Amino acid sequence: MKLKSISELIDESLNRGALWKNIGTLALPSGKLIVCDPFVGFRNLDTLKKPVRKRQNVPVHILKLYMEEWGNKIVFSKIQFRDTPIKHWKLAEYSWSNDFFVDSGLCCYMDEITGKSYVNFVDTFYQNNPSGNIYDDVFAALFKDSIVELEKGANKIGDWLNFTLPNSTNNICMFQSGIGDGTYQSYWGLTESGEIAALVTDFGLVK
């Protein structure tokens, strides 16, 4: 993937009125990053092949664009590791694939260590609530906190959540994946010297 492919798509989105929104920071205690659906298939804990440096407080952003046919949608998401200019883009690969599948209409970023704790959190919920639904019973109300009523095309359920696991400093950044379910790809933004500056996920709405 050449620089202008992702960069031009983002620039086109910005030229059409899209705005980057910071949704907080992400803890990466192991440096092994997971990009996946937070409610379907997350138990596999499939990490990207390229690890990043262990760290706390990495900024996460979503790029929201109003689209006449769909309303205000997240067209790209980004983890910003450094502010150094990006010179090259490289497909972010898993050991088994070049993409990931979304079946709940949501995507997330989390560390592998966080992912293991999240699996336990979900399992505990269903052990205590066998007829429950963790999205409806736990997350739906939290997502609503992200609603911006004055935002053109705003939805009524919220489109992002930065969720910290109970009794932990580790967290998961969740957000709507474009217009919903599908197969998506992420790309490493690399500096001139090949260092990782960002990870960008493309939800395929800007062509």
C-alpha positions in Angstrom: 0.0 0.0 0.0 1.6 3.3 -1.1 1.6 6.4 1.0 -0.9 8.3 -1.2 -3.5 5.5 -1.0 -4.3 5.8 2.7 -3.1 9.4 3.0 -5.3 10.6 0.1 -8.3 8.8 1.4 -7.9 10.5 4.7 -7.3 13.9 3.1 -10.4 13.4 0.9 -12.4 12.7 4.0 -11.1 15.8 5.7 -11.8 17.9 2.6 -15.4 16.6 2.8 -15.7 17.9 6.4 -14.6 14.9 8.4 -13.2 15.5 11.8 -10.7 13.6 13.9 -11.9 12.9 17.5 -9.7 11.7 20.3 -11.4 9.0 22.3 -8.7 8.7 24.9 -5.7 6.6 25.3 -4.9 2.8 25.1 -2.7 0.8 27.4 -0.3 -1.6 25.7 1.3 -3.5 28.5 2.6 -6.3 26.3 3.0 -4.4 23.0 1.0 -7.2 21.2 -1.9 -5.5 19.6 -5.3 -7.0 18.8 -7.7 -5.4 16.2 -11.0 -7.3 16.2 -14.7 -7.4 16.8 -15.1 -7.0 20.6 -18.2 -9.3 20.7 -17.7 -11.9 18.0 -14.5 -13.9 17.6 -12.5 -11.9 20.2 -11.7 -15.1 22.2 -9.1 -16.1 19.6 -6.9 -13.2 20.8 -5.3 -13.0 17.4 -2.5 -10.4 17.6 -0.9 -8.5 14.7 2.4 -10.0 13.6 4.4 -6.9 14.3 4.6 -6.0 18.0 4.9 -2.4 19.2 6.8 -1.0 22.2 5.2 -1.6 25.5 3.7 1.6 26.8 0.7 3.3 28.5 -1.4 6.1 27.2 -1.2 5.8 23.4 -3.7 8.2 21.8 -6.6 6.7 19.8 -8.6 8.7 17.3 -11.7 8.1 15.1 -12.4 10.0 11.9 -16.1 10.8 11.6 -17.6 11.9 8.3 -21.2 12.9 7.6 -22.5 10.9 4.6 -25.9 11.7 3.1 -27.0 8.1 2.8 -25.8 6.9 6.2 -25.4 9.8 8.5 -22.3 10.5 10.6 -20.0 7.5 10.3 -16.5 6.5 11.5 -14.5 6.1 8.3 -11.1 5.5 9.8 -9.6 4.8 13.2 -6.1 5.4 14.3 -3.6 4.7 17.1 -1.0 7.5 17.1 2.4 6.2 18.4 4.4 9.2 17.4 4.0 12.6 15.6 6.7 11.9 13.1 5.6 12.3 9.5 4.5 9.0 7.8 6.5 8.2 4.7 5.3 4.6 4.0 2.2 2.5 4.6 2.4 -1.3 5.1 -0.5 -3.8 5.5 -0.8 -4.9 9.2 -0.9 -8.7 9.0 -2.0 -11.4 11.3 -0.3 -14.8 11.3 -3.2 -16.3 9.4 -4.7 -13.4 7.4 -4.4 -9.8 6.1 -7.8 -8.7 7.5 -10.3 -9.2 10.2 -14.1 -9.8 10.2 -16.7 -7.7 12.1 -20.1 -9.3 12.8 -21.4 -7.0 15.6 -21.0 -3.7 13.8 -18.1 -2.8 16.2 -14.3 -2.9 16.1 -11.9 -2.5 18.9 -8.2 -2.0 19.8 -6.7 -3.8 22.8 -3.5 -5.4 24.1 -3.1 -9.2 24.3 -2.9 -9.0 28.1 -6.1 -6.9 28.2 -7.7 -9.4 25.8 -7.1 -12.3 28.2 -8.7 -10.3 31.1 -11.6 -9.3 28.8 -12.4 -12.9 28.0 -12.5 -13.6 31.7 -14.7 -10.6 32.3 -17.2 -11.8 29.6 -17.1 -15.4 30.9 -17.8 -14.2 34.5 -20.7 -12.1 33.2 -22.4 -15.1 31.5 -21.7 -17.3 34.5 -23.6 -14.9 36.7 -26.2 -14.0 34.0 -26.8 -17.1 31.9 -29.8 -15.5 30.1 -28.2 -12.1 29.8 -26.7 -10.2 26.9 -23.4 -8.4 27.8 -23.9 -5.6 25.2 -27.5 -4.8 26.2 -26.9 -5.3 29.9 -23.4 -3.7 30.3 -22.2 -1.8 27.3 -25.2 -0.2 25.7 -25.6 2.5 28.4 -21.9 3.2 28.3 -21.9 3.7 24.5 -24.7 6.3 24.9 -22.3 8.5 26.8 -20.6 9.2 23.5 -23.7 10.7 21.8 -23.3 14.2 20.6 -26.8 15.5 20.1 -25.8 18.5 18.1 -23.7 16.5 15.7 -25.2 16.3 12.3 -26.4 12.8 11.6 -25.8 11.6 15.2 -27.2 8.2 16.0 -29.1 7.4 19.2 -26.9 4.6 20.5 -23.5 6.1 20.6 -20.5 5.1 18.4 -17.5 4.7 20.7 -16.5 3.6 24.1 -13.1 3.6 26.0 -13.7 0.8 28.5 -11.4 0.2 31.4 -11.7 -3.3 32.9 -12.7 -3.5 36.5 -9.9 -3.4 39.0 -7.4 -2.7 36.2 -5.6 0.1 34.4 -5.9 -1.9 31.1 -8.6 -0.8 28.6 -10.3 -1.4 25.3 -11.2 1.2 22.7 -14.4 0.2 20.9 -16.1 2.0 18.1 -18.5 1.5 15.2 -17.0 -0.1 12.1 -18.1 2.2 9.3 -21.7 1.1 8.4 -21.4 -2.2 10.2 -20.4 -5.7 9.5 -17.7 -6.7 7.0 -14.1 -7.5 6.4 -11.6 -4.7 7.1 -7.8 -4.1 7.1 -5.4 -2.0 9.1 -2.1 -0.4 8.0 1.1 0.6 9.7 2.2 4.1 9.1 6.0 4.1 9.0 8.5 6.9 9.3 11.4 7.4 6.9 13.6 5.2 9.0 10.9 2.5 9.3 9.7 3.2 12.8 6.0 2.8 13.5 4.2 6.1 13.7 0.6 5.0 13.6 -1.8 2.2 12.9 -4.8 3.1 10.8 -7.9 0.9 10.2 -9.9 1.6 7.0 -13.6 0.9 7.1 -14.0 1.1 3.3 -16.4 4.0 3.1 -14.1 6.5 1.3 -13.0 5.2 -2.1 
